[in-house]
């Protein structure tokens, strides 16, 4: 795998809160949930970036070899405008990613929700790995090391006052 470039960000430890090149809409579900049809009160991307940058622990779901889901808590950092995490090569979830890069990342909070659905890409670029290590050092008091992964979102869901502000971003393949 090769590292896809992330948005430029002079301060890698500051969340990039600029709106990404993504379609911002409402999540689709059954009408009884009451998600508004209008765009009023949809959340800005800054809500996602700030919360993903500031949390200490996140839930990651991957796919086991037999197709069942596998969830576990991880540490992570927001660098270059996207979420990064990693673990030991022999951990179940990292072995899952080697076979199937599909990943879902969820904040611990069920009140201020951010759910990132996409693919994990193992980092190989030494400069980006250095920025991720520095962000881990600043946030957790220890560098991360390898393997580390960048999460490339397909869909991001977020809300803090469900259903009034439920917001969905859908990304193209080159973000």
N, C-alpha and C positions, 0 to 999 in steps of 0.2 A: 504494500500500500504506500501511497505517497501523501504527504501532508497537503491538504487543500489550503490555499491562503485564506486567512480570516480578515475581517475588516481592520484597517490600519488603526492603531491606537497607541499614541505616544507614551501613555502611562499604562502599562500592561496590568497594573493592579487596580486601576479605576475602571468600573464597569462602563462599557460603551453603550450609552442609552439612546443612541440615534436609531430611528426606525429602520429596520432591515428591509431589504428588497423582498418583501413577502406580501401576500394578500391578507389583509386584516378583515375578518368577518366575525360572525357569531357562530358558536358551535351548533351543530345540527343534532337535535334529539326530539323526542316526542313533545307535542305542544303542551302537555300537562305540566312540564317543568317551568313554563312561563318565561323562557328566554325571549327578550324583546326582539322584534323584527328590525327596529331602527338601530342606527349606529350610535345613538346617544349613550353616553357613559361607558363606551368601550374603553378598555385600558390602553395606555400608551406602552410602547416597548420598554420604557424606563422602568415600569413596574417589574417586568421580567428580569432585566439586567441587574437592577439593584437587589432584588431578593435572591437571585441565584449567586450573586457575588458575596452577599453577607451571611448566608446560612453556614452553619458548621457541618451539618450532616445532611445527606440526601439519600433517598431510596432509589436503587437501580434495579431494573428488571431486565433479565436476559432470557434466552431460550435454551433449555436443556437439550441434550442430544435426542431425547425421545419426544421433543416438541412441547413439553410442559414448561410453564413459566418458572423462573427462579428469581427471587427478590432478596436483596440484602442492603444494609446501610453502608455508605461509603463517605469519605471525605472528598471534596472537590473544590476547584477554583474556576473563576471566570477570567479568562485571559484571551486577548485578541477578539473580544466580542462573542465568545462562546464558552460552553462548559467543558472542563477537562477533569478527568479522574483516572484512576488506575489502581492496580493491585499486583500481587505476586503472580508470576507466570503460572504457578500450579493451583491457584485459587479456582474454584469451580466457575465463577462468573467470568474470569478472564479466559479460561478455556472455552466457555460458551461463546464468547465474542470471536475467538479464533475460528470457530466453525460457522458462526452466524452473527454478523455485526449488528443485527437489530437490537435496539436498546430503548428503554424508557427511563427517564430520570424524573423524580418527583421530590419536591421539597418535603420536609417533615410536616409542615403546617397543612392542616386541612381547612384552615380558615382563609389564609392568603395563599391560594393555590397557584403553582406553576408546574405544568407537566410538559416535558420535552420528549417527543417521540421522534426517533431517527436512527442513524447509524453511527457506530463508534469506529473511529479510524485510529489505529496505532500510530503514535508520533515517531517519526524518524529524523525530522529536522532538528539539528542540534541547537539552533538559535531558539526555536519555539520551546524545546525541552528545557532550555536554560530559563526562559521566562516562566514556564510552568513550575519548575523547581523553586524559583525565587518567590513566586506567589504562594506556594505551599509553605516555604520557610517563613514568610511574613504572617500567614494566617494561622499555621499550626505549630510553628517553631521547629520544623524539620523539613528538609527537601523531600521531594517525592521519589525521584529515580524512575526507572523503567520497569515494566512497560507503563506508559501513560497513553491516554486516549483523548481525542477531541470528539465531541458529540456534534454531528452535523444534523440539524433538525429537519424533519419533513413537516411536522406539525407541532405547534406549541399552543397549549390551552392555559388560560389564566383567569382568575376571578378573586375578588375579595368581598363582594356583596352579591352572592349568587341569588337569583339569576340576572340581576339588573346589569352587572358589568361583565358578564361572561364574554370572553374574547378569544378568538382563534386566529393564529397566523399559519398560513400554508406557504412553504418555501419551495423554490425551484431547485433543481438538481445541482446548481453551481454556487449555492450560497456557502 
